[in-house]
Amino acid sequence: MGKPVVPLLPRPERRGLRAGLSMTLLLIARAGGWLRARRRCSVASMQRQRTWLITGTSSGFGRAMTEIVLSRGDRVAATVRETDAMDALKRTFGDALWVASLDVTDAGAVRRVVDEAFQELGRIDVVVSNAAYGLFGAAEEVSDDQIRRLIDTNLVGSIHVIRAALPHLRAQSGGRVVQVSSEGGQIAYPNFSLYHASKWGIEGFVESVARETAPLGIEFTIVEPGPAQTGFGAGLVVAPAMDAYEKTPSGEIRHAIASGSFGLKGDPHKVASAIVDSVDRTPAPRRLILGSDAFQRVRAALVERLAALDAQAEIARSTDLAP
Ligand SMILES: NC(=O)c1ccc[n+]([C@@H]2O[C@H](COP(=O)([O-])OP(=O)(O)OC[C@H]3O[C@@H](n4cnc5c(N)ncnc54)[C@H](OP(=O)(O)O)[C@@H]3O)[C@@H](O)[C@H]2O)c1
């Protein structure tokens, strides 16, 4: 039994042959001992090979996604603020990994790096806007600078990344954009108001842009993970507490986070795998909620909002112009 056919073919042929070969490969694999022994490798090679652009790949979900897709033979344009963070992966994966330094708050740099990535790698199938961080404190507790920095990164930075990618995605007649949001893009905790503003904001942006670009073959998925053990906690910017909030829900959540009792059930690798796998689904799921708690919390919030909406049907109708 020879080696599997698909990995020996050049990239474009591999893409075109995937569907037709899958049954043939399955039959060969059933008949041949060699392919049975290499089953996992063959399954990976039967997946469509893609090129990705991922922001914020130094740690957490971005890092895990990068490792997963490189390991299965895809190529990645990875952006980080400190490129040293990618040295080990670069040694392992060589030319499959293209690394650029990028702070997403710099609109000019975002445009330049995204342009370079498409120039260097040709087609990019999936753009993952992932870079973001958390700001913790009641609305009165956080400073003006902290607010500006957070919104510039999570909301405006993500908008820059998507806007920079759109002309290229249009030129190549389509592609997938994955915006990493949060369960906090649909629900709210006290003391995360600015983080929620950034995530609810980017979800609104994506909802609209997805409608603009659907006819151009560009699809969007908003990912909404629950709390997970990434670098997010270490990167969380914490505003000084005000006594006035000590005996309120703000104070309670501050103590829960300080004592470690705030649940972090999410497994970053499983979250990253689910995001990567979601790209195989067509049409793209508009939202991908990840985590059992996140699912329950978002579901409860939506049920409550729907009930509140339905209760207002009459007053909503009452404000129309007379027919
Ligand atoms: N972990 C959670 O509980 C959780 C839950 C729901 C959603 N999320 C979302 O998941 C995404 C990834 O976060 P994570 O949990 O994986 O946290 P993480 O490990 O801290 O990763 C965040 C990444 O974003 C990068 N980043 C931050 N500010 C940046 C900027 N101005 N320019 C460029 N890159 C910047 C960081 O780079 P540096 O190393 O340079 O700082 C890092 O690579 C975020 O969108 C976050 O909101 C996280």
The ligand as an SDF file (V2000), in Angstrom:
LIG
                    3D

 48 52  0  0  0  0  0  0  0  0999 V2000
  -10.7560   33.5600   28.7000 N   0  0  0  0  0  0  0  0  0  0  0  0
  -12.0220   33.8670   28.8740 C   0  0  0  0  0  0  0  0  0  0  0  0
  -12.6030   33.6490   29.9390 O   0  0  0  0  0  0  0  0  0  0  0  0
  -12.7990   34.4470   27.7220 C   0  0  0  0  0  0  0  0  0  0  0  0
  -14.1900   34.2610   27.7090 C   0  0  0  0  0  0  0  0  0  0  0  0
  -14.9230   34.7990   26.6540 C   0  0  0  0  0  0  0  0  0  0  0  0
  -14.2720   35.4690   25.6350 C   0  0  0  0  0  0  0  0  0  0  0  0
  -12.9200   35.6360   25.6660 N   0  0  0  0  0  0  0  0  0  0  0  0
  -12.2970   36.3380   24.5480 C   0  0  0  0  0  0  0  0  0  0  0  0
  -11.3350   35.4800   23.9540 O   0  0  0  0  0  0  0  0  0  0  0  0
  -10.3930   36.2660   23.2260 C   0  0  0  0  0  0  0  0  0  0  0  0
   -8.9840   35.8000   23.5550 C   0  0  0  0  0  0  0  0  0  0  0  0
   -8.7360   36.0220   24.9170 O   0  0  0  0  0  0  0  0  0  0  0  0
   -8.0480   34.9080   25.8300 P   0  0  0  0  0  0  0  0  0  0  0  0
   -9.0350   34.4800   26.8220 O   0  0  0  0  0  0  0  0  0  0  0  0
   -7.3790   33.8970   25.0010 O   0  0  0  0  0  0  0  0  0  0  0  0
   -6.9920   35.8150   26.6370 O   0  0  0  0  0  0  0  0  0  0  0  0
   -5.4110   35.9380   26.5030 P   0  0  0  0  0  0  0  0  0  0  0  0
   -4.7670   34.6270   26.7440 O   0  0  0  0  0  0  0  0  0  0  0  0
   -5.0500   37.0730   27.3970 O   0  0  0  0  0  0  0  0  0  0  0  0
   -5.1780   36.3450   24.9810 O   0  0  0  0  0  0  0  0  0  0  0  0
   -5.4810   37.6280   24.5190 C   0  0  0  0  0  0  0  0  0  0  0  0
   -4.6160   37.9490   23.3340 C   0  0  0  0  0  0  0  0  0  0  0  0
   -4.9760   39.2510   22.8580 O   0  0  0  0  0  0  0  0  0  0  0  0
   -3.7800   39.9900   22.6760 C   0  0  0  0  0  0  0  0  0  0  0  0
   -3.9770   41.4220   22.7860 N   0  0  0  0  0  0  0  0  0  0  0  0
   -4.4730   42.1510   23.8160 C   0  0  0  0  0  0  0  0  0  0  0  0
   -4.4580   43.4620   23.5130 N   0  0  0  0  0  0  0  0  0  0  0  0
   -3.9480   43.5660   22.2690 C   0  0  0  0  0  0  0  0  0  0  0  0
   -3.6880   44.6380   21.3930 C   0  0  0  0  0  0  0  0  0  0  0  0
   -3.9320   45.9330   21.7460 N   0  0  0  0  0  0  0  0  0  0  0  0
   -3.1710   44.3850   20.1720 N   0  0  0  0  0  0  0  0  0  0  0  0
   -2.9130   43.1220   19.8030 C   0  0  0  0  0  0  0  0  0  0  0  0
   -3.1170   42.0610   20.5790 N   0  0  0  0  0  0  0  0  0  0  0  0
   -3.6260   42.2770   21.8050 C   0  0  0  0  0  0  0  0  0  0  0  0
   -2.8380   39.4760   23.7380 C   0  0  0  0  0  0  0  0  0  0  0  0
   -1.5160   39.7890   23.3560 O   0  0  0  0  0  0  0  0  0  0  0  0
   -0.3610   40.1750   24.3970 P   0  0  0  0  0  0  0  0  0  0  0  0
    0.2740   38.8870   24.7900 O   0  0  0  0  0  0  0  0  0  0  0  0
    0.5340   41.0500   23.5950 O   0  0  0  0  0  0  0  0  0  0  0  0
   -1.0270   40.8910   25.5400 O   0  0  0  0  0  0  0  0  0  0  0  0
   -3.1390   37.9850   23.6690 C   0  0  0  0  0  0  0  0  0  0  0  0
   -2.4250   37.3830   22.6140 O   0  0  0  0  0  0  0  0  0  0  0  0
  -10.6810   37.7080   23.5960 C   0  0  0  0  0  0  0  0  0  0  0  0
  -11.4260   38.2940   22.5550 O   0  0  0  0  0  0  0  0  0  0  0  0
  -11.5220   37.5990   24.8580 C   0  0  0  0  0  0  0  0  0  0  0  0
  -12.3500   38.7170   25.0230 O   0  0  0  0  0  0  0  0  0  0  0  0
  -12.1620   35.1400   26.6840 C   0  0  0  0  0  0  0  0  0  0  0  0
  1  2  1  0
  2  3  2  0
  2  4  1  0
  4  5  1  0
  4 48  2  0
  5  6  2  0
  6  7  1  0
  7  8  2  0
  8  9  1  0
  8 48  1  0
  9 10  1  0
  9 46  1  0
 10 11  1  0
 11 12  1  0
 11 44  1  0
 12 13  1  0
 13 14  1  0
 14 15  2  0
 14 16  1  0
 14 17  1  0
 17 18  1  0
 18 19  2  0
 18 20  1  0
 18 21  1  0
 21 22  1  0
 22 23  1  0
 23 24  1  0
 23 42  1  0
 24 25  1  0
 25 26  1  0
 25 36  1  0
 26 27  1  0
 26 35  1  0
 27 28  2  0
 28 29  1  0
 29 30  1  0
 29 35  2  0
 30 31  1  0
 30 32  2  0
 32 33  1  0
 33 34  2  0
 34 35  1  0
 36 37  1  0
 36 42  1  0
 37 38  1  0
 38 39  2  0
 38 40  1  0
 38 41  1  0
 42 43  1  0
 44 45  1  0
 44 46  1  0
 46 47  1  0
M  CHG  2   8   1  16  -1
M  END
$$$$
